[in-house]
Amino acid sequence: MSQPTRSTALQFSFGFGFIRLFGLLFAAVALLFVFKPRAMTQNRIRTNDGTSATIEPTDTQLLAVRIVAGFMALFGLHFTFGFGFDPSF
């Protein structure tokens, strides 16, 4: 008895496709944090006297952001494309 073949193409149905699109959005934001961590983590503040300033992250914080965002991007891509996931089992 042969196993049924499964298509590797993305299949977007109503519920399942929404989950895949969410995973793609999740991966896109994570990749933005990987490639532009300084721009994504700096904050603008306004002091009591009305002046504004920018808080810059340290190099260690940028490295930590890149590492965590890299794992988040892998998770989002896995969520989108389902590497090795077969729901028929």
PDB file of N, CA, C and O in Angstrom:
ATOM      1  N   MET A   1       0.847  -1.170   0.000  1.00  0.00           N
ATOM      2  CA  MET A   1       0.000   0.000   0.000  1.00  0.00           C
ATOM      3  C   MET A   1       0.897   1.239   0.000  1.00  0.00           C
ATOM      4  O   MET A   1       1.777   1.371   0.850  1.00  0.00           O
ATOM      5  N   SER A   2       0.677   2.124  -0.931  1.00  0.00           N
ATOM      6  CA  SER A   2       1.526   3.308  -1.028  1.00  0.00           C
ATOM      7  C   SER A   2       0.918   4.468  -0.243  1.00  0.00           C
ATOM      8  O   SER A   2      -0.296   4.572  -0.072  1.00  0.00           O
ATOM      9  N   GLN A   3       1.804   5.322   0.221  1.00  0.00           N
ATOM     10  CA  GLN A   3       1.374   6.503   0.964  1.00  0.00           C
ATOM     11  C   GLN A   3       0.875   7.564  -0.010  1.00  0.00           C
ATOM     12  O   GLN A   3       1.435   7.706  -1.098  1.00  0.00           O
ATOM     13  N   PRO A   4      -0.159   8.310   0.353  1.00  0.00           N
ATOM     14  CA  PRO A   4      -0.606   9.400  -0.529  1.00  0.00           C
ATOM     15  C   PRO A   4       0.447  10.504  -0.561  1.00  0.00           C
ATOM     16  O   PRO A   4       1.053  10.833   0.459  1.00  0.00           O
ATOM     17  N   THR A   5       0.652  11.061  -1.736  1.00  0.00           N
ATOM     18  CA  THR A   5       1.625  12.146  -1.857  1.00  0.00           C
ATOM     19  C   THR A   5       1.006  13.440  -1.369  1.00  0.00           C
ATOM     20  O   THR A   5      -0.199  13.661  -1.484  1.00  0.00           O
ATOM     21  N   ARG A   6       1.846  14.275  -0.832  1.00  0.00           N
ATOM     22  CA  ARG A   6       1.385  15.540  -0.290  1.00  0.00           C
ATOM     23  C   ARG A   6       2.042  16.678  -1.031  1.00  0.00           C
ATOM     24  O   ARG A   6       3.250  16.645  -1.268  1.00  0.00           O
ATOM     25  N   SER A   7       1.289  17.664  -1.396  1.00  0.00           N
ATOM     26  CA  SER A   7       1.832  18.817  -2.105  1.00  0.00           C
ATOM     27  C   SER A   7       2.627  19.680  -1.136  1.00  0.00           C
ATOM     28  O   SER A   7       2.214  19.898   0.003  1.00  0.00           O
ATOM     29  N   THR A   8       3.776  20.171  -1.603  1.00  0.00           N
ATOM     30  CA  THR A   8       4.596  21.036  -0.759  1.00  0.00           C
ATOM     31  C   THR A   8       4.262  22.506  -0.955  1.00  0.00           C
ATOM     32  O   THR A   8       4.832  23.364  -0.281  1.00  0.00           O
ATOM     33  N   ALA A   9       3.349  22.807  -1.864  1.00  0.00           N
ATOM     34  CA  ALA A   9       2.969  24.203  -2.096  1.00  0.00           C
ATOM     35  C   ALA A   9       2.120  24.706  -0.933  1.00  0.00           C
ATOM     36  O   ALA A   9       1.415  23.935  -0.284  1.00  0.00           O
ATOM     37  N   LEU A  10       2.198  26.008  -0.682  1.00  0.00           N
ATOM     38  CA  LEU A  10       1.380  26.608   0.365  1.00  0.00           C
ATOM     39  C   LEU A  10      -0.083  26.558  -0.034  1.00  0.00           C
ATOM     40  O   LEU A  10      -0.444  26.916  -1.155  1.00  0.00           O
ATOM     41  N   GLN A  11      -0.904  26.122   0.869  1.00  0.00           N
ATOM     42  CA  GLN A  11      -2.334  26.063   0.616  1.00  0.00           C
ATOM     43  C   GLN A  11      -3.011  27.006   1.597  1.00  0.00           C
ATOM     44  O   GLN A  11      -2.980  26.781   2.807  1.00  0.00           O
ATOM     45  N   PHE A  12      -3.621  28.057   1.075  1.00  0.00           N
ATOM     46  CA  PHE A  12      -4.252  29.058   1.920  1.00  0.00           C
ATOM     47  C   PHE A  12      -5.755  28.835   1.945  1.00  0.00           C
ATOM     48  O   PHE A  12      -6.466  29.232   1.022  1.00  0.00           O
ATOM     49  N   SER A  13      -6.229  28.205   2.996  1.00  0.00           N
ATOM     50  CA  SER A  13      -7.665  28.121   3.221  1.00  0.00           C
ATOM     51  C   SER A  13      -8.024  29.210   4.228  1.00  0.00           C
ATOM     52  O   SER A  13      -7.143  29.940   4.682  1.00  0.00           O
ATOM     53  N   PHE A  14      -9.284  29.331   4.579  1.00  0.00           N
ATOM     54  CA  PHE A  14      -9.710  30.455   5.414  1.00  0.00           C
ATOM     55  C   PHE A  14      -8.995  30.475   6.763  1.00  0.00           C
ATOM     56  O   PHE A  14      -8.319  31.452   7.083  1.00  0.00           O
ATOM     57  N   GLY A  15      -9.131  29.422   7.555  1.00  0.00           N
ATOM     58  CA  GLY A  15      -8.544  29.421   8.890  1.00  0.00           C
ATOM     59  C   GLY A  15      -7.054  29.158   8.883  1.00  0.00           C
ATOM     60  O   GLY A  15      -6.287  29.859   9.543  1.00  0.00           O
ATOM     61  N   PHE A  16      -6.647  28.148   8.138  1.00  0.00           N
ATOM     62  CA  PHE A  16      -5.243  27.750   8.129  1.00  0.00           C
ATOM     63  C   PHE A  16      -4.376  28.806   7.452  1.00  0.00           C
ATOM     64  O   PHE A  16      -3.245  29.038   7.877  1.00  0.00           O
ATOM     65  N   GLY A  17      -4.887  29.443   6.413  1.00  0.00           N
ATOM     66  CA  GLY A  17      -4.131  30.481   5.715  1.00  0.00           C
ATOM     67  C   GLY A  17      -3.897  31.699   6.583  1.00  0.00           C
ATOM     68  O   GLY A  17      -2.843  32.329   6.496  1.00  0.00           O
ATOM     69  N   PHE A  18      -4.863  32.038   7.418  1.00  0.00           N
ATOM     70  CA  PHE A  18      -4.697  33.175   8.322  1.00  0.00           C
ATOM     71  C   PHE A  18      -3.560  32.918   9.295  1.00  0.00           C
ATOM     72  O   PHE A  18      -2.790  33.827   9.604  1.00  0.00           O
ATOM     73  N   ILE A  19      -3.447  31.696   9.776  1.00  0.00           N
ATOM     74  CA  ILE A  19      -2.374  31.343  10.699  1.00  0.00           C
ATOM     75  C   ILE A  19      -1.028  31.458   9.993  1.00  0.00           C
ATOM     76  O   ILE A  19      -0.060  31.946  10.576  1.00  0.00           O
ATOM     77  N   ARG A  20      -0.962  31.011   8.742  1.00  0.00           N
ATOM     78  CA  ARG A  20       0.291  31.111   7.992  1.00  0.00           C
ATOM     79  C   ARG A  20       0.660  32.563   7.717  1.00  0.00           C
ATOM     80  O   ARG A  20       1.835  32.924   7.786  1.00  0.00           O
ATOM     81  N   LEU A  21      -0.316  33.393   7.409  1.00  0.00           N
ATOM     82  CA  LEU A  21      -0.023  34.806   7.167  1.00  0.00           C
ATOM     83  C   LEU A  21       0.451  35.493   8.444  1.00  0.00           C
ATOM     84  O   LEU A  21       1.314  36.370   8.392  1.00  0.00           O
ATOM     85  N   PHE A  22      -0.105  35.103   9.587  1.00  0.00           N
ATOM     86  CA  PHE A  22       0.367  35.641  10.861  1.00  0.00           C
ATOM     87  C   PHE A  22       1.821  35.247  11.098  1.00  0.00           C
ATOM     88  O   PHE A  22       2.619  36.066  11.554  1.00  0.00           O
ATOM     89  N   GLY A  23       2.168  34.005  10.794  1.00  0.00           N
ATOM     90  CA  GLY A  23       3.552  33.561  10.936  1.00  0.00           C
ATOM     91  C   GLY A  23       4.496  34.327  10.034  1.00  0.00           C
ATOM     92  O   GLY A  23       5.624  34.632  10.422  1.00  0.00           O
ATOM     93  N   LEU A  24       4.036  34.641   8.821  1.00  0.00           N
ATOM     94  CA  LEU A  24       4.856  35.414   7.892  1.00  0.00           C
ATOM     95  C   LEU A  24       5.065  36.839   8.403  1.00  0.00           C
ATOM     96  O   LEU A  24       6.168  37.376   8.302  1.00  0.00           O
ATOM     97  N   LEU A  25       4.028  37.448   8.944  1.00  0.00           N
ATOM     98  CA  LEU A  25       4.148  38.786   9.528  1.00  0.00           C
ATOM     99  C   LEU A  25       5.088  38.764  10.736  1.00  0.00           C
ATOM    100  O   LEU A  25       5.909  39.664  10.907  1.00  0.00           O
ATOM    101  N   PHE A  26       4.962  37.742  11.559  1.00  0.00           N
ATOM    102  CA  PHE A  26       5.819  37.569  12.733  1.00  0.00           C
ATOM    103  C   PHE A  26       7.284  37.468  12.307  1.00  0.00           C
ATOM    104  O   PHE A  26       8.153  38.093  12.915  1.00  0.00           O
ATOM    105  N   ALA A  27       7.556  36.684  11.267  1.00  0.00           N
ATOM    106  CA  ALA A  27       8.925  36.522  10.775  1.00  0.00           C
ATOM    107  C   ALA A  27       9.446  37.815  10.163  1.00  0.00           C
ATOM    108  O   ALA A  27      10.622  38.139  10.324  1.00  0.00           O
ATOM    109  N   ALA A  28       8.591  38.560   9.465  1.00  0.00           N
ATOM    110  CA  ALA A  28       9.025  39.812   8.834  1.00  0.00           C
ATOM    111  C   ALA A  28       9.434  40.844   9.886  1.00  0.00           C
ATOM    112  O   ALA A  28      10.446  41.526   9.727  1.00  0.00           O
ATOM    113  N   VAL A  29       8.658  40.957  10.945  1.00  0.00           N
ATOM    114  CA  VAL A  29       9.002  41.907  12.014  1.00  0.00           C
ATOM    115  C   VAL A  29      10.282  41.460  12.722  1.00  0.00           C
ATOM    116  O   VAL A  29      11.127  42.288  13.063  1.00  0.00           O
ATOM    117  N   ALA A  30      10.422  40.163  12.941  1.00  0.00           N
ATOM    118  CA  ALA A  30      11.637  39.659  13.589  1.00  0.00           C
ATOM    119  C   ALA A  30      12.866  39.909  12.723  1.00  0.00           C
ATOM    120  O   ALA A  30      13.923  40.266  13.242  1.00  0.00           O
ATOM    121  N   LEU A  31      12.741  39.727  11.408  1.00  0.00           N
ATOM    122  CA  LEU A  31      13.875  39.995  10.520  1.00  0.00           C
ATOM    123  C   LEU A  31      14.217  41.480  10.490  1.00  0.00           C
ATOM    124  O   LEU A  31      15.379  41.850  10.318  1.00  0.00           O
ATOM    125  N   LEU A  32      13.222  42.317  10.656  1.00  0.00           N
ATOM    126  CA  LEU A  32      13.485  43.750  10.749  1.00  0.00           C
ATOM    127  C   LEU A  32      14.318  44.055  11.995  1.00  0.00           C
ATOM    128  O   LEU A  32      15.212  44.901  11.954  1.00  0.00           O
ATOM    129  N   PHE A  33      14.027  43.372  13.095  1.00  0.00           N
ATOM    130  CA  PHE A  33      14.819  43.537  14.315  1.00  0.00           C
ATOM    131  C   PHE A  33      16.232  42.980  14.136  1.00  0.00           C
ATOM    132  O   PHE A  33      17.174  43.503  14.732  1.00  0.00           O
ATOM    133  N   VAL A  34      16.399  41.927  13.325  1.00  0.00           N
ATOM    134  CA  VAL A  34      17.731  41.361  13.102  1.00  0.00           C
ATOM    135  C   VAL A  34      18.594  42.311  12.281  1.00  0.00           C
ATOM    136  O   VAL A  34      19.759  42.533  12.610  1.00  0.00           O
ATOM    137  N   PHE A  35      18.029  42.874  11.213  1.00  0.00           N
ATOM    138  CA  PHE A  35      18.834  43.673  10.295  1.00  0.00           C
ATOM    139  C   PHE A  35      18.912  45.153  10.669  1.00  0.00           C
ATOM    140  O   PHE A  35      19.848  45.827  10.240  1.00  0.00           O
ATOM    141  N   LYS A  36      17.977  45.682  11.444  1.00  0.00           N
ATOM    142  CA  LYS A  36      18.012  47.090  11.868  1.00  0.00           C
ATOM    143  C   LYS A  36      17.698  47.187  13.363  1.00  0.00           C
ATOM    144  O   LYS A  36      16.697  47.797  13.739  1.00  0.00           O
ATOM    145  N   PRO A  37      18.533  46.599  14.217  1.00  0.00           N
ATOM    146  CA  PRO A  37      18.206  46.595  15.644  1.00  0.00           C
ATOM    147  C   PRO A  37      18.292  47.972  16.291  1.00  0.00           C
ATOM    148  O   PRO A  37      17.507  48.284  17.186  1.00  0.00           O
ATOM    149  N   ARG A  38      19.230  48.794  15.850  1.00  0.00           N
ATOM    150  CA  ARG A  38      19.380  50.115  16.475  1.00  0.00           C
ATOM    151  C   ARG A  38      18.170  50.994  16.183  1.00  0.00           C
ATOM    152  O   ARG A  38      17.671  51.683  17.072  1.00  0.00           O
ATOM    153  N   ALA A  39      17.702  50.970  14.945  1.00  0.00           N
ATOM    154  CA  ALA A  39      16.542  51.790  14.581  1.00  0.00           C
ATOM    155  C   ALA A  39      15.263  51.284  15.245  1.00  0.00           C
ATOM    156  O   ALA A  39      14.362  52.071  15.535  1.00  0.00           O
ATOM    157  N   MET A  40      15.179  49.977  15.488  1.00  0.00           N
ATOM    158  CA  MET A  40      13.961  49.420  16.067  1.00  0.00           C
ATOM    159  C   MET A  40      13.919  49.534  17.590  1.00  0.00           C
ATOM    160  O   MET A  40      12.847  49.414  18.184  1.00  0.00           O
ATOM    161  N   THR A  41      15.072  49.763  18.237  1.00  0.00           N
ATOM    162  CA  THR A  41      15.088  49.775  19.701  1.00  0.00           C
ATOM    163  C   THR A  41      15.376  51.136  20.313  1.00  0.00           C
ATOM    164  O   THR A  41      15.323  51.266  21.536  1.00  0.00           O
ATOM    165  N   GLN A  42      15.679  52.161  19.516  1.00  0.00           N
ATOM    166  CA  GLN A  42      15.904  53.476  20.118  1.00  0.00           C
ATOM    167  C   GLN A  42      14.567  54.129  20.457  1.00  0.00           C
ATOM    168  O   GLN A  42      13.565  53.924  19.772  1.00  0.00           O
ATOM    169  N   ASN A  43      14.575  54.911  21.517  1.00  0.00           N
ATOM    170  CA  ASN A  43      13.359  55.557  22.000  1.00  0.00           C
ATOM    171  C   ASN A  43      13.569  57.057  22.107  1.00  0.00           C
ATOM    172  O   ASN A  43      14.630  57.516  22.531  1.00  0.00           O
ATOM    173  N   ARG A  44      12.565  57.810  21.726  1.00  0.00           N
ATOM    174  CA  ARG A  44      12.592  59.272  21.903  1.00  0.00           C
ATOM    175  C   ARG A  44      11.801  59.607  23.160  1.00  0.00           C
ATOM    176  O   ARG A  44      10.697  59.106  23.375  1.00  0.00           O
ATOM    177  N   ILE A  45      12.394  60.468  23.986  1.00  0.00           N
ATOM    178  CA  ILE A  45      11.730  60.884  25.221  1.00  0.00           C
ATOM    179  C   ILE A  45      11.642  62.398  25.257  1.00  0.00           C
ATOM    180  O   ILE A  45      12.394  63.098  24.579  1.00  0.00           O
ATOM    181  N   ARG A  46      10.725  62.882  26.049  1.00  0.00           N
ATOM    182  CA  ARG A  46      10.593  64.322  26.283  1.00  0.00           C
ATOM    183  C   ARG A  46      10.738  64.542  27.787  1.00  0.00           C
ATOM    184  O   ARG A  46      10.070  63.893  28.592  1.00  0.00           O
ATOM    185  N   THR A  47      11.617  65.465  28.145  1.00  0.00           N
ATOM    186  CA  THR A  47      11.867  65.731  29.559  1.00  0.00           C
ATOM    187  C   THR A  47      10.856  66.742  30.095  1.00  0.00           C
ATOM    188  O   THR A  47      10.022  67.261  29.353  1.00  0.00           O
ATOM    189  N   ASN A  48      10.949  67.009  31.399  1.00  0.00           N
ATOM    190  CA  ASN A  48      10.012  67.936  32.033  1.00  0.00           C
ATOM    191  C   ASN A  48      10.152  69.364  31.514  1.00  0.00           C
ATOM    192  O   ASN A  48       9.175  70.112  31.488  1.00  0.00           O
ATOM    193  N   ASP A  49      11.360  69.748  31.100  1.00  0.00           N
ATOM    194  CA  ASP A  49      11.541  71.117  30.609  1.00  0.00           C
ATOM    195  C   ASP A  49      11.217  71.264  29.120  1.00  0.00           C
ATOM    196  O   ASP A  49      11.411  72.340  28.555  1.00  0.00           O
ATOM    197  N   GLY A  50      10.734  70.216  28.485  1.00  0.00           N
ATOM    198  CA  GLY A  50      10.273  70.308  27.099  1.00  0.00           C
ATOM    199  C   GLY A  50      11.279  69.893  26.050  1.00  0.00           C
ATOM    200  O   GLY A  50      10.946  69.854  24.866  1.00  0.00           O
ATOM    201  N   THR A  51      12.503  69.581  26.448  1.00  0.00           N
ATOM    202  CA  THR A  51      13.479  69.136  25.456  1.00  0.00           C
ATOM    203  C   THR A  51      13.271  67.652  25.154  1.00  0.00           C
ATOM    204  O   THR A  51      12.738  66.908  25.977  1.00  0.00           O
ATOM    205  N   SER A  52      13.696  67.242  23.978  1.00  0.00           N
ATOM    206  CA  SER A  52      13.563  65.829  23.619  1.00  0.00           C
ATOM    207  C   SER A  52      14.945  65.224  23.424  1.00  0.00           C
ATOM    208  O   SER A  52      15.899  65.917  23.071  1.00  0.00           O
ATOM    209  N   ALA A  53      15.035  63.934  23.657  1.00  0.00           N
ATOM    210  CA  ALA A  53      16.299  63.220  23.533  1.00  0.00           C
ATOM    211  C   ALA A  53      16.011  61.816  23.017  1.00  0.00           C
ATOM    212  O   ALA A  53      14.865  61.365  23.001  1.00  0.00           O
ATOM    213  N   THR A  54      17.064  61.141  22.600  1.00  0.00           N
ATOM    214  CA  THR A  54      16.950  59.771  22.110  1.00  0.00           C
ATOM    215  C   THR A  54      17.743  58.852  23.023  1.00  0.00           C
ATOM    216  O   THR A  54      18.899  59.134  23.339  1.00  0.00           O
ATOM    217  N   ILE A  55      17.131  57.759  23.448  1.00  0.00           N
ATOM    218  CA  ILE A  55      17.818  56.753  24.249  1.00  0.00           C
ATOM    219  C   ILE A  55      18.331  55.684  23.291  1.00  0.00           C
ATOM    220  O   ILE A  55      17.551  55.037  22.592  1.00  0.00           O
ATOM    221  N   GLU A  56      19.646  55.506  23.266  1.00  0.00           N
ATOM    222  CA  GLU A  56      20.274  54.525  22.374  1.00  0.00           C
ATOM    223  C   GLU A  56      20.585  53.254  23.157  1.00  0.00           C
ATOM    224  O   GLU A  56      21.015  53.337  24.307  1.00  0.00           O
ATOM    225  N   PRO A  57      20.378  52.083  22.562  1.00  0.00           N
ATOM    226  CA  PRO A  57      20.727  50.833  23.243  1.00  0.00           C
ATOM    227  C   PRO A  57      22.242  50.601  23.214  1.00  0.00           C
ATOM    228  O   PRO A  57      22.940  51.114  22.340  1.00  0.00           O
ATOM    229  N   THR A  58      22.732  49.830  24.171  1.00  0.00           N
ATOM    230  CA  THR A  58      24.155  49.494  24.205  1.00  0.00           C
ATOM    231  C   THR A  58      24.437  48.382  23.196  1.00  0.00           C
ATOM    232  O   THR A  58      23.516  47.778  22.645  1.00  0.00           O
ATOM    233  N   ASP A  59      25.720  48.122  22.963  1.00  0.00           N
ATOM    234  CA  ASP A  59      26.099  47.059  22.027  1.00  0.00           C
ATOM    235  C   ASP A  59      25.655  45.685  22.521  1.00  0.00           C
ATOM    236  O   ASP A  59      25.283  44.829  21.719  1.00  0.00           O
ATOM    237  N   THR A  60      25.689  45.471  23.828  1.00  0.00           N
ATOM    238  CA  THR A  60      25.237  44.199  24.386  1.00  0.00           C
ATOM    239  C   THR A  60      23.737  44.019  24.187  1.00  0.00           C
ATOM    240  O   THR A  60      23.278  42.926  23.858  1.00  0.00           O
ATOM    241  N   GLN A  61      22.982  45.082  24.384  1.00  0.00           N
ATOM    242  CA  GLN A  61      21.539  45.003  24.146  1.00  0.00           C
ATOM    243  C   GLN A  61      21.245  44.721  22.677  1.00  0.00           C
ATOM    244  O   GLN A  61      20.340  43.945  22.368  1.00  0.00           O
ATOM    245  N   LEU A  62      21.995  45.339  21.771  1.00  0.00           N
ATOM    246  CA  LEU A  62      21.791  45.093  20.343  1.00  0.00           C
ATOM    247  C   LEU A  62      22.091  43.645  19.976  1.00  0.00           C
ATOM    248  O   LEU A  62      21.379  43.047  19.170  1.00  0.00           O
ATOM    249  N   LEU A  63      23.147  43.079  20.568  1.00  0.00           N
ATOM    250  CA  LEU A  63      23.469  41.677  20.313  1.00  0.00           C
ATOM    251  C   LEU A  63      22.360  40.765  20.824  1.00  0.00           C
ATOM    252  O   LEU A  63      21.965  39.818  20.144  1.00  0.00           O
ATOM    253  N   ALA A  64      21.858  41.054  22.030  1.00  0.00           N
ATOM    254  CA  ALA A  64      20.766  40.251  22.584  1.00  0.00           C
ATOM    255  C   ALA A  64      19.508  40.360  21.724  1.00  0.00           C
ATOM    256  O   ALA A  64      18.817  39.364  21.512  1.00  0.00           O
ATOM    257  N   VAL A  65      19.208  41.552  21.231  1.00  0.00           N
ATOM    258  CA  VAL A  65      18.038  41.742  20.368  1.00  0.00           C
ATOM    259  C   VAL A  65      18.196  40.937  19.087  1.00  0.00           C
ATOM    260  O   VAL A  65      17.244  40.309  18.625  1.00  0.00           O
ATOM    261  N   ARG A  66      19.393  40.951  18.511  1.00  0.00           N
ATOM    262  CA  ARG A  66      19.624  40.189  17.276  1.00  0.00           C
ATOM    263  C   ARG A  66      19.476  38.694  17.495  1.00  0.00           C
ATOM    264  O   ARG A  66      18.899  38.004  16.654  1.00  0.00           O
ATOM    265  N   ILE A  67      19.981  38.182  18.601  1.00  0.00           N
ATOM    266  CA  ILE A  67      19.891  36.742  18.874  1.00  0.00           C
ATOM    267  C   ILE A  67      18.438  36.325  19.082  1.00  0.00           C
ATOM    268  O   ILE A  67      17.976  35.356  18.479  1.00  0.00           O
ATOM    269  N   VAL A  68      17.726  37.047  19.925  1.00  0.00           N
ATOM    270  CA  VAL A  68      16.324  36.709  20.195  1.00  0.00           C
ATOM    271  C   VAL A  68      15.480  36.863  18.933  1.00  0.00           C
ATOM    272  O   VAL A  68      14.623  36.025  18.652  1.00  0.00           O
ATOM    273  N   ALA A  69      15.717  37.923  18.177  1.00  0.00           N
ATOM    274  CA  ALA A  69      14.952  38.143  16.948  1.00  0.00           C
ATOM    275  C   ALA A  69      15.265  37.075  15.907  1.00  0.00           C
ATOM    276  O   ALA A  69      14.390  36.710  15.121  1.00  0.00           O
ATOM    277  N   GLY A  70      16.489  36.570  15.886  1.00  0.00           N
ATOM    278  CA  GLY A  70      16.823  35.479  14.968  1.00  0.00           C
ATOM    279  C   GLY A  70      16.019  34.230  15.271  1.00  0.00           C
ATOM    280  O   GLY A  70      15.513  33.581  14.355  1.00  0.00           O
ATOM    281  N   PHE A  71      15.893  33.884  16.556  1.00  0.00           N
ATOM    282  CA  PHE A  71      15.061  32.740  16.932  1.00  0.00           C
ATOM    283  C   PHE A  71      13.588  32.998  16.618  1.00  0.00           C
ATOM    284  O   PHE A  71      12.872  32.095  16.185  1.00  0.00           O
ATOM    285  N   MET A  72      13.148  34.221  16.836  1.00  0.00           N
ATOM    286  CA  MET A  72      11.754  34.553  16.513  1.00  0.00           C
ATOM    287  C   MET A  72      11.502  34.446  15.016  1.00  0.00           C
ATOM    288  O   MET A  72      10.433  33.998  14.603  1.00  0.00           O
ATOM    289  N   ALA A  73      12.469  34.851  14.195  1.00  0.00           N
ATOM    290  CA  ALA A  73      12.316  34.745  12.744  1.00  0.00           C
ATOM    291  C   ALA A  73      12.247  33.284  12.312  1.00  0.00           C
ATOM    292  O   ALA A  73      11.437  32.923  11.459  1.00  0.00           O
ATOM    293  N   LEU A  74      13.100  32.441  12.904  1.00  0.00           N
ATOM    294  CA  LEU A  74      13.038  31.011  12.580  1.00  0.00           C
ATOM    295  C   LEU A  74      11.700  30.413  12.987  1.00  0.00           C
ATOM    296  O   LEU A  74      11.122  29.618  12.246  1.00  0.00           O
ATOM    297  N   PHE A  75      11.209  30.790  14.153  1.00  0.00           N
ATOM    298  CA  PHE A  75       9.909  30.303  14.610  1.00  0.00           C
ATOM    299  C   PHE A  75       8.794  30.772  13.677  1.00  0.00           C
ATOM    300  O   PHE A  75       7.901  29.994  13.342  1.00  0.00           O
ATOM    301  N   GLY A  76       8.838  32.037  13.254  1.00  0.00           N
ATOM    302  CA  GLY A  76       7.816  32.551  12.343  1.00  0.00           C
ATOM    303  C   GLY A  76       7.851  31.871  10.991  1.00  0.00           C
ATOM    304  O   GLY A  76       6.803  31.585  10.412  1.00  0.00           O
ATOM    305  N   LEU A  77       9.064  31.605  10.473  1.00  0.00           N
ATOM    306  CA  LEU A  77       9.172  30.896   9.198  1.00  0.00           C
ATOM    307  C   LEU A  77       8.691  29.457   9.330  1.00  0.00           C
ATOM    308  O   LEU A  77       8.060  28.922   8.418  1.00  0.00           O
ATOM    309  N   HIS A  78       8.990  28.832  10.462  1.00  0.00           N
ATOM    310  CA  HIS A  78       8.476  27.477  10.704  1.00  0.00           C
ATOM    311  C   HIS A  78       6.947  27.496  10.785  1.00  0.00           C
ATOM    312  O   HIS A  78       6.276  26.597  10.277  1.00  0.00           O
ATOM    313  N   PHE A  79       6.422  28.508  11.415  1.00  0.00           N
ATOM    314  CA  PHE A  79       4.971  28.663  11.533  1.00  0.00           C
ATOM    315  C   PHE A  79       4.338  28.860  10.163  1.00  0.00           C
ATOM    316  O   PHE A  79       3.234  28.374   9.916  1.00  0.00           O
ATOM    317  N   THR A  80       5.027  29.570   9.268  1.00  0.00           N
ATOM    318  CA  THR A  80       4.494  29.864   7.940  1.00  0.00           C
ATOM    319  C   THR A  80       4.594  28.668   7.007  1.00  0.00           C
ATOM    320  O   THR A  80       3.608  28.283   6.378  1.00  0.00           O
ATOM    321  N   PHE A  81       5.777  28.082   6.917  1.00  0.00           N
ATOM    322  CA  PHE A  81       6.004  27.034   5.923  1.00  0.00           C
ATOM    323  C   PHE A  81       5.873  25.632   6.489  1.00  0.00           C
ATOM    324  O   PHE A  81       5.771  24.675   5.722  1.00  0.00           O
ATOM    325  N   GLY A  82       5.873  25.480   7.802  1.00  0.00           N
ATOM    326  CA  GLY A  82       5.676  24.181   8.425  1.00  0.00           C
ATOM    327  C   GLY A  82       6.753  23.180   8.076  1.00  0.00           C
ATOM    328  O   GLY A  82       6.441  22.070   7.645  1.00  0.00           O
ATOM    329  N   PHE A  83       8.019  23.542   8.250  1.00  0.00           N
ATOM    330  CA  PHE A  83       9.116  22.641   7.918  1.00  0.00           C
ATOM    331  C   PHE A  83       8.992  21.343   8.707  1.00  0.00           C
ATOM    332  O   PHE A  83       9.114  21.339   9.932  1.00  0.00           O
ATOM    333  N   GLY A  84       8.753  20.262   8.011  1.00  0.00           N
ATOM    334  CA  GLY A  84       8.690  18.957   8.643  1.00  0.00           C
ATOM    335  C   GLY A  84       7.416  18.691   9.417  1.00  0.00           C
ATOM    336  O   GLY A  84       7.336  17.681  10.116  1.00  0.00           O
ATOM    337  N   PHE A  85       6.436  19.537   9.323  1.00  0.00           N
ATOM    338  CA  PHE A  85       5.195  19.336  10.072  1.00  0.00           C
ATOM    339  C   PHE A  85       4.165  18.676   9.173  1.00  0.00           C
ATOM    340  O   PHE A  85       3.839  19.200   8.108  1.00  0.00           O
ATOM    341  N   ASP A  86       3.656  17.536   9.593  1.00  0.00           N
ATOM    342  CA  ASP A  86       2.650  16.818   8.817  1.00  0.00           C
ATOM    343  C   ASP A  86       1.430  16.607   9.713  1.00  0.00           C
ATOM    344  O   ASP A  86       1.478  15.769  10.613  1.00  0.00           O
ATOM    345  N   PRO A  87       0.347  17.337   9.496  1.00  0.00           N
ATOM    346  CA  PRO A  87      -0.808  17.229  10.389  1.00  0.00           C
ATOM    347  C   PRO A  87      -1.585  15.930  10.241  1.00  0.00           C
ATOM    348  O   PRO A  87      -2.542  15.713  10.984  1.00  0.00           O
ATOM    349  N   SER A  88      -1.209  15.052   9.304  1.00  0.00           N
ATOM    350  CA  SER A  88      -1.969  13.816   9.109  1.00  0.00           C
ATOM    351  C   SER A  88      -1.594  12.742  10.117  1.00  0.00           C
ATOM    352  O   SER A  88      -2.280  11.723  10.200  1.00  0.00           O
ATOM    353  N   PHE A  89      -0.513  12.938  10.896  1.00  0.00           N
ATOM    354  CA  PHE A  89      -0.116  11.917  11.873  1.00  0.00           C
ATOM    355  C   PHE A  89      -0.934  12.013  13.114  1.00  0.00           C
ATOM    356  O   PHE A  89      -0.738  11.232  14.045  1.00  0.00           O
TER     357      PHE A  89
END
